[in-house]
Amino acid sequence: MAGTNGWAPTDEQREVSFEDFADELVVLPDTTTDDTDSGWGERSSSNDDRLLSDRPPHWD
């Protein structure tokens, strides 16, 4: 469809409706598998269990 000057409409003139494919729209995740230790072929480096077991008694 050509605009008034014979060229295609600019992005500001083009209407885009996302309603037709809103169910198929996939939002990218916050992290990818490459951002994890397992994505690099390494073990998980979490110390949480050890740190919780080493808590001083007065913290309870």
C-alpha positions in Angstrom: 0.0 0.0 0.0 1.6 3.3 -1.1 1.4 6.5 0.9 0.4 9.9 -0.5 3.8 10.4 -2.1 3.8 7.0 -3.8 6.2 5.4 -1.3 5.4 2.8 1.4 4.1 4.3 4.7 6.6 5.1 7.4 6.6 3.3 10.7 4.6 6.1 12.3 1.8 5.7 9.7 1.8 1.9 9.8 -0.8 0.3 12.1 0.2 -2.9 13.9 -2.2 -5.0 15.9 -0.8 -7.5 18.3 -4.3 -8.9 19.2 -4.2 -11.5 16.5 -1.1 -13.3 17.8 -1.0 -12.2 21.4 -1.3 -15.8 22.6 1.7 -16.8 20.6 3.8 -13.9 21.7 6.7 -15.3 23.8 8.6 -13.0 26.1 12.3 -13.7 26.5 13.4 -15.1 29.9 15.5 -12.9 32.3 18.3 -15.4 32.1 19.4 -18.0 29.6 21.0 -21.3 30.3 24.3 -19.8 29.2 24.1 -17.5 32.2 24.1 -20.5 34.7 26.9 -22.8 35.9 25.3 -25.8 34.3 25.2 -23.9 31.0 29.0 -23.8 31.1 29.2 -27.4 32.2 30.1 -26.6 35.8 28.7 -27.7 39.1 26.4 -25.4 41.0 28.5 -23.1 43.2 25.9 -22.5 45.8 27.2 -22.3 49.4 23.8 -21.8 50.9 23.4 -25.1 52.6 26.9 -25.0 54.2 26.4 -21.4 55.3 23.0 -22.1 56.9 24.4 -25.1 58.8 27.4 -23.0 60.0 25.2 -20.2 61.5 26.1 -19.2 65.0 23.6 -20.3 67.7 22.9 -16.8 68.7 21.4 -16.0 65.3 18.4 -18.3 65.9 
